[in-house]
Amino acid sequence: MNTWIFQGNPTKFNVDDYLLENDYIWWSIRQEHLVSDINLGDEVFIWRSDGANKGSGGAVA
């Protein structure tokens, strides 16, 4: 089992509302070379970057 951190930038994507409104989370992976390493059952954390609000970033899910 692997552990992953997926990042969302709130200036480009409303991370908080997306997490609140969806039972299942779908995230795009820009590092295509890692896609085959990600499996069901892996541990995942969602990191919200600061965006325009300095000091607001951190793991949110």
VEXGURO-726576 format. One record per atom (N, C-alpha, C): residue number from 1; residue in one letter; chain; atom name; x, y, z. Coordinates in Angstrom, 3 decimals, padded with zeros to 6 digits. Layout:
N
pos:code:unit:site:c1:c2:c3
NUM:a:A:CA:X:Y:Z
...
//
This chain:
61
pos:code:unit:site:c1:c2:c3
1:m:A:N:000.841:-001.176:000.000
1:m:A:CA:000.000:000.000:000.000
1:m:A:C:000.890:001.245:000.000
2:n:A:N:000.537:002.214:-000.823
2:n:A:CA:001.251:003.481:-000.913
2:n:A:C:000.430:004.598:-000.284
3:t:A:N:001.080:005.693:000.017
3:t:A:CA:000.420:006.900:000.513
3:t:A:C:000.711:008.026:-000.464
4:w:A:N:-000.349:008.807:-000.768
4:w:A:CA:-000.236:009.867:-001.762
4:w:A:C:-000.768:011.178:-001.199
5:i:A:N:-000.212:012.291:-001.668
5:i:A:CA:-000.735:013.616:-001.363
5:i:A:C:-001.112:014.259:-002.688
6:f:A:N:-002.400:014.593:-002.830
6:f:A:CA:-002.882:015.289:-004.023
6:f:A:C:-003.159:016.734:-003.625
7:q:A:N:-002.705:017.654:-004.442
7:q:A:CA:-002.830:019.076:-004.120
7:q:A:C:-003.891:019.747:-004.964
8:g:A:N:-004.605:020.678:-004.340
8:g:A:CA:-005.561:021.520:-005.045
8:g:A:C:-005.298:022.978:-004.718
9:n:A:N:-005.375:023.830:-005.715
9:n:A:CA:-005.162:025.262:-005.541
9:n:A:C:-006.526:025.950:-005.545
10:p:A:N:-006.940:026.559:-004.412
10:p:A:CA:-008.268:027.155:-004.336
10:p:A:C:-008.480:028.362:-005.242
11:t:A:N:-007.416:028.926:-005.795
11:t:A:CA:-007.615:030.019:-006.748
11:t:A:C:-008.005:029.483:-008.125
12:k:A:N:-007.797:028.180:-008.352
12:k:A:CA:-008.142:027.558:-009.632
12:k:A:C:-009.276:026.547:-009.513
13:f:A:N:-009.533:026.067:-008.281
13:f:A:CA:-010.499:024.984:-008.075
13:f:A:C:-011.005:025.074:-006.641
14:n:A:N:-012.314:025.058:-006.444
14:n:A:CA:-012.889:025.176:-005.107
14:n:A:C:-012.790:023.832:-004.383
15:v:A:N:-011.644:023.591:-003.792
15:v:A:CA:-011.332:022.319:-003.137
15:v:A:C:-012.333:022.025:-002.023
16:d:A:N:-012.597:022.999:-001.158
16:d:A:CA:-013.472:022.780:-000.003
16:d:A:C:-014.872:022.352:-000.421
17:d:A:N:-015.487:023.094:-001.345
17:d:A:CA:-016.845:022.738:-001.783
17:d:A:C:-016.868:021.385:-002.478
18:y:A:N:-015.861:021.099:-003.284
18:y:A:CA:-015.810:019.811:-003.972
18:y:A:C:-015.810:018.660:-002.964
19:l:A:N:-015.005:018.783:-001.917
19:l:A:CA:-014.922:017.720:-000.918
19:l:A:C:-016.231:017.585:-000.142
20:l:A:N:-016.878:018.693:000.158
20:l:A:CA:-018.136:018.659:000.904
20:l:A:C:-019.292:018.090:000.089
21:e:A:N:-019.299:018.324:-001.215
21:e:A:CA:-020.441:017.981:-002.059
21:e:A:C:-020.358:016.603:-002.713
22:n:A:N:-019.252:015.900:-002.589
22:n:A:CA:-019.087:014.640:-003.298
22:n:A:C:-018.744:013.493:-002.357
23:d:A:N:-019.432:012.368:-002.547
23:d:A:CA:-019.134:011.164:-001.774
23:d:A:C:-017.875:010.474:-002.286
24:y:A:N:-017.627:010.581:-003.583
24:y:A:CA:-016.441:010.002:-004.209
24:y:A:C:-015.622:011.132:-004.791
25:i:A:N:-014.324:011.052:-004.626
25:i:A:CA:-013.430:012.108:-005.081
25:i:A:C:-012.618:011.595:-006.265
26:w:A:N:-012.644:012.364:-007.340
26:w:A:CA:-011.854:012.060:-008.532
26:w:A:C:-010.827:013.163:-008.684
27:w:A:N:-009.575:012.803:-008.866
27:w:A:CA:-008.496:013.780:-008.947
27:w:A:C:-007.651:013.491:-010.169
28:s:A:N:-007.286:014.517:-010.902
28:s:A:CA:-006.426:014.300:-012.069
28:s:A:C:-004.975:014.163:-011.605
29:i:A:N:-004.235:013.357:-012.333
29:i:A:CA:-002.836:013.094:-012.007
29:i:A:C:-001.981:013.625:-013.159
30:r:A:N:-001.207:014.656:-012.895
30:r:A:CA:-000.366:015.216:-013.956
30:r:A:C:000.924:014.432:-014.141
31:q:A:N:001.349:013.710:-013.127
31:q:A:CA:002.571:012.918:-013.224
31:q:A:C:002.196:011.535:-013.776
32:e:A:N:002.051:011.464:-015.092
32:e:A:CA:001.563:010.243:-015.740
32:e:A:C:002.399:009.011:-015.417
33:h:A:N:003.669:009.191:-015.117
33:h:A:CA:004.531:008.040:-014.817
33:h:A:C:004.159:007.378:-013.486
34:l:A:N:003.347:008.047:-012.652
34:l:A:CA:002.935:007.480:-011.364
34:l:A:C:001.560:006.802:-011.407
35:v:A:N:000.797:007.025:-012.460
35:v:A:CA:-000.578:006.522:-012.530
35:v:A:C:-000.642:005.020:-012.295
36:s:A:N:000.252:004.261:-012.852
36:s:A:CA:000.206:002.802:-012.702
36:s:A:C:000.579:002.346:-011.288
37:d:A:N:001.151:003.242:-010.482
37:d:A:CA:001.521:002.909:-009.099
37:d:A:C:000.397:003.165:-008.105
38:i:A:N:-000.634:003.916:-008.510
38:i:A:CA:-001.741:004.273:-007.624
38:i:A:C:-002.811:003.189:-007.720
39:n:A:N:-003.222:002.665:-006.554
39:n:A:CA:-004.170:001.552:-006.525
39:n:A:C:-005.298:001.804:-005.543
40:l:A:N:-006.422:001.119:-005.767
40:l:A:CA:-007.504:001.138:-004.793
40:l:A:C:-006.962:000.654:-003.458
41:g:A:N:-007.348:001.310:-002.395
41:g:A:CA:-006.867:000.933:-001.074
41:g:A:C:-005.662:001.728:-000.612
42:d:A:N:-005.006:002.459:-001.521
42:d:A:CA:-003.903:003.325:-001.120
42:d:A:C:-004.438:004.458:-000.256
43:e:A:N:-003.605:004.936:000.643
43:e:A:CA:-003.973:006.048:001.509
43:e:A:C:-003.726:007.355:000.758
44:v:A:N:-004.695:008.273:000.831
44:v:A:CA:-004.602:009.531:000.094
44:v:A:C:-004.936:010.692:001.019
45:f:A:N:-004.139:011.742:000.921
45:f:A:CA:-004.421:012.994:001.603
45:f:A:C:-004.632:014.069:000.549
46:i:A:N:-005.600:014.960:000.791
46:i:A:CA:-005.823:016.105:-000.095
46:i:A:C:-005.238:017.324:000.594
47:w:A:N:-004.332:017.984:-000.115
47:w:A:CA:-003.669:019.185:000.388
47:w:A:C:-004.220:020.394:-000.358
48:r:A:N:-004.738:021.356:000.399
48:r:A:CA:-005.193:022.611:-000.212
48:r:A:C:-004.065:023.624:-000.050
49:s:A:N:-003.574:024.155:-001.158
49:s:A:CA:-002.511:025.156:-001.087
49:s:A:C:-003.094:026.477:-000.571
50:d:A:N:-002.223:027.425:-000.255
50:d:A:CA:-002.673:028.712:000.267
50:d:A:C:-003.529:029.488:-000.716
51:g:A:N:-003.222:029.378:-001.988
51:g:A:CA:-003.931:030.203:-002.966
51:g:A:C:-003.686:031.668:-002.664
52:a:A:N:-004.733:032.461:-002.639
52:a:A:CA:-004.607:033.898:-002.376
52:a:A:C:-004.653:034.213:-000.885
53:n:A:N:-004.913:033.213:-000.052
53:n:A:CA:-005.072:033.420:001.386
53:n:A:C:-003.886:032.822:002.135
54:k:A:N:-002.835:033.596:002.325
54:k:A:CA:-001.603:033.116:002.967
54:k:A:C:-001.887:032.456:004.315
55:g:A:N:-001.274:031.314:004.554
55:g:A:CA:-001.417:030.612:005.817
55:g:A:C:-002.633:029.713:005.911
56:s:A:N:-003.379:029.562:004.826
56:s:A:CA:-004.607:028.747:004.870
56:s:A:C:-004.401:027.341:004.330
57:g:A:N:-003.224:027.038:003.839
57:g:A:CA:-002.972:025.737:003.246
57:g:A:C:-002.790:024.646:004.282
58:g:A:N:-002.983:023.417:003.818
58:g:A:CA:-002.758:022.272:004.683
58:g:A:C:-003.576:021.086:004.230
59:a:A:N:-003.411:019.976:004.918
59:a:A:CA:-004.185:018.774:004.596
59:a:A:C:-005.629:018.994:005.031
60:v:A:N:-006.558:018.773:004.113
60:v:A:CA:-007.982:018.995:004.401
60:v:A:C:-008.817:017.736:004.288
61:a:A:N:-008.259:016.678:003.775
61:a:A:CA:-008.998:015.396:003.666
61:a:A:C:-008.002:014.267:003.527
//
